Amino acid sequence: MTDSTAPRVSVVKPIGLSLRRMREVLFGPFDFKKWLCLGFCSAVAGSTASLNYRLFKISPEIKDLLSWNALQLYVQQHIFWILFGLLGGLLIFLAIIWVNCRGSFMFLHGVVLNCAEIKTPWKKYKKLAGSLWVLNTLVGLLSLLNICAAIGIVFWSIIRNPSAENQFDTLDILHLIPLVGTLLVSAFFFGIIRLFTDAFVVPIMSLRGGTWRSAWEELAGLITNHPWRFILFLLFQVVLGLGIVLVILTVIVCTFLLGLILMLIPYIGSVFLLPISVFLRSYSLYYLAQFGESYDVFSVTVPSSPHPPKLQNHVGEGLMGSVQ
């Protein structure tokens, strides 16, 4: 696609459309049951774990326990339970990814159709969610290996010299810098893949009824033809993130920490933050729609079959009109 035929894509225009969509879905009119239903879909689609990092010094007693010989002895004595725990953790990890994939299409369904449904999208997008699960599992496992590598590097630096002082020296830090830098770059890469998958691949899959591979190939074509537009999208995500953080901090202060308590409660936090979730989901959909009518999820009719085939566009017939 040449510049003369390139679509006019703006990172600002979807903001107003997304705010209006959020008001229509959540406040037009207000329906508490819809909030609970969409909050559930949002929780299923966006289950995340937060990690708290802090610097600490390793006491001599702990460092003795982390010696290489002690570690080998511990593994030999508890090999069965270690393998059992790893297998159980892996199964739980895969199950969470599977549920998240189903939730991604459920939440997309609710935002686009302005409805509160769980059973219908759960069945309708089963095949698409299964395909997405393959991709997210691969990315998740690679990300997990990346995290394990980071932990392993720090752990190895601790146990490789039991007689060393109980803190890192300058040489240790110099050795860790390139390794940690590589891990951060790979983590950033995986983060972009997850962001683009949720923002663009999931909507394209729902539009085409194809696999994650075909959706990513189509998205890759868009990125190749319009690289700066997607770079601008990434940069603007930082701006939106900062704005959302300010909004959340304002809410926490105005509610005297009650908002923070609600945010930390599973499911309740998803319901409490539902306006932000609907806004972000709508923003990526409206941004994608600027690349042409075939990418506008709001101008297609959702099929009634459990496994949606490729959706056909209908000019002037939006999803809202098809369900009302």
N, C-alpha and C positions, 0 to 999 in steps of 0.2 A: 504494500500500500504506500503510495507516495504521499508526500506532505500535503499536496493539493487536495487529496481525497481523504486525508486523515480526519477522524471524528474530533469534534471539539469537546475535550474532556477537562472538567474542572474539579478540583478538590473541594471547592467552597460550595458549589451549587447543591451537592447532595446533603449538606448540613441542614438547610431549610426543609428539604423534602423529607429527611429522616426525622426531624423534630415533628413535622406534621404527621408523619406516619405513626410515630410513637404516641402522639396525642390521640389519633384515631383508634389505635389498637387498645390503649390502656384507659383513656378517659372519654371515649366517645360512644356511648356513655360509660361511666365507671361500672365495672362488673367484678366484684370481689372473687367470684368463682373463676373468672377468666384469668385474673391475676395469679391465683393459686395454680391453675393448670399450666399457664405459660411459665410460671416460676419453676414448676417441676421440670418442664421441658428444658428450660435454661440450665437448671442444676444438673440434669442428666447430660446435656451437651457440653457443659463447661466445667466439669469437676476438675479442680486443680489442687495441688498441694503446695503450700508455702514453706520455704526453707529459711530458717534464721541462721545467719552466719555470725560468728564472733571469733575474735582472736584470743588465744589462751596459751599459757605456758604448760608444758608437759612436766608433771612432777617426776622425780626420780623413781618412785614406786611404780607409777603407771608405765614409765618407760621400760622398767625391768620386765613388766608383764608383756610389753609389746616387742620383746626381743625375738629374733628369728627362731631360736631354739624353742622358746616358750610357745610361739605361734605354731610351729610344726607339731609340737606335742599336743596342743589343744585341738588342732585339726584331726590328728590321728585318733584322739579319744572321743571326739564328737562328730565324726564324719557322717554318720547316719542322719543325725538331727540337722546338720548343716545342709546336706543334700535335700532333706525333707523340707526344710525351711525355704531353700532356694526354689524348689519345684512349686511349693505352695504360693510363694510370692510371685513367681512367674505366671501361674494360673490366674491369680487375682489381678495381676497387671493386665493380662490379656482380656479378662472379663470386663475390667473398667474401660478399656479401649473400645470393646464391642458395644457396651452400653452408651458410651460417648458418641459413637458413630450413629447409633439409632437416634439419640437425642438431637444430633445436629440437624437431621432431616425433620424431626418432629418440631423443633423450634423454628426452622425455616418455614415449614408448613403453616404454623400458627401466625407468624408475622406477616407472611405474604397474603394469606387468606383472611386475616383478621378474625381468627376463630380460636376456640379453646378446645382442642381435640388431642387425645392421646392414643386411643385404640386405632383410629383410622390411619394416621400417618405411621404408626408402629408397624402395621401390616403392609401398607402401601409401598413403603420404601425399604422393605426388608432386603430385597436383592441389591439395591444401590448401597445400603448400609453395609452389607456383607463385602461388597467390593471395596468400599472406603476403609473397612476394617483391615484389609490386607495392607493398604498403604500406610495407615496410621500405626499398625503393628510394626512394620518395617522401620518407620521413622522413630517410633517409640523405643524399639530395641536398640537402634543405633544411638539414640540420645542417652539411653540408660548405660550403654557401654561407655559413652563419653563421660558420663558422671562417675562411673566406676573407675575409669582411667584416672580422672582427676583425684579421686579419693585414694587410689592406689599409689599415685605419685607422692602425695603427702605422707601416706602411711609408710611407704618405703624409705622416704627421707628420715623418718623417725626411727625405724628399726634397723637401718643399715649400719648404724654405728652406736651400739648401746652405751659405749663409754663417753659419748659426746656430752656436752652441756645440755641442759634442759630447755634449750631454745635454739632456733635456727641461727646459723652464722651467715655472714655475707656470701660465702661461697655457695651455701645451700640455696640462697635466694637467687643468685645468678644462674644456677643450674635449673631452677624451677621456672624462671621467667619465660624462656622460649616454649617450654612444654605447656605451661598454663596458657600462654598466648595462643598456641595452636588449638587448645581445647576450647578457648573462648570463641575463636573464629568458627570452629565447627559447630559450637552451640548456637551461634548467631545464624549460621547457615540452616540448621535444623529449625530454628525459630521462624525464619522466613518461609520455609516450606510449610510449616504448620499454619502460619498466618494466611498464606495464599491458598492453602487447601480449604480452610474454613471460609475465607472471604469470597473466593472465586470458583474453586473446583466443585464444592458442594452445590452451589447454584447451577453450574454448567451441567453437572450430573443430573440434577432434577429436571433441567430443560431438555436434555438429549436422551436421558434414560440409558446412558452408556456406562462404561466402567471408569474407574479412576484414571486408568492409563490414557484412554481416549480424551477424557476431560483435561488432563494435564498436558497432553499434546496440543489440544486446542488453545489452552491458556499460554503454553510456550510460544505458539505462533503469535498471539497477541503481544506477549512481552517482547518478542523479537522485532515486531513491526513498530511497537511503541514503547521502547525501553524507558525513556524519560518520564513517561506518564506513570509507570509503575514505580519508578524510583521516587517520584513526587508523592505517590500514594504512601510509600513506606515512610518518607520524611514527615508527611502530614499525620501519620499514625502517632508519631512522637508528640506532635502538637496536641492532637486529640487526647492522648494519654495524660499529658500535663494538665489539660483543662479538666479532665475527669477527676484527676487526683485533687485538684483545687475544689471541685464541687463536693467530693467525698469529705475532704477535710472541713469544709464549711458546714456540711450536715453534721459531722461529728461534734464540732464545736457548738453549733446551735442546739443540739439535742443533749448536750452535757454528757457525752460519751455513750448515750443510749444507742445511737446509730451504730457505733463501733461494735457494741455487744451484739446487736442484731445481725450485723454483717458476718460475725464470726460463727454464728449458729448455722449448721448445715440446713439447706433448703430455705430456712427463714431468710438467710442472707441473700439467696437468689431472688426471692420474692421482693425483698427490700430494694435490691439493686436492679429490678426488672426494667425500669425506664432506661437505664444505661445500656443494658443488654439489648433491648429492642432497638435503641438508637444505633448502636454499633452494627447490629445485624442489618438494619435498613441501610446504613451508610454504604457498606460494601456492595449491597444489591443495586442501589442507585448509581454508584460509581461504575459498576460493571455495565449497567444499562446504557451508559453513554457511548459504548462502543458499537451500538447498533440495536435495532429492534429484536434481533434474534437472541440478544443477551438480556432482554428485559423480562424478568420473571413476573412482573406485574401486568404484562399484556398477553398472557397465555392462559389457556383453559386447562385446569388440572384434570386428567383422565380419571375415570372411576375404577379402572382395573387395579388389582392389588399390586401388580408390577408395572409401573408406568412406562409406556413406550415413549418414543421421541414425541415431544409436545409440539403441536402446531400453533403458530402465532395467529392471532386474530386481531386485526387492526380495529381499534376502537372498542374491543371487548376485553376488559380487564378482569383480573381474578375477583375483584370485589363484585363486579356485576354478575359473575358466573355463580356466586354463592348466595346472592341476595334474591 
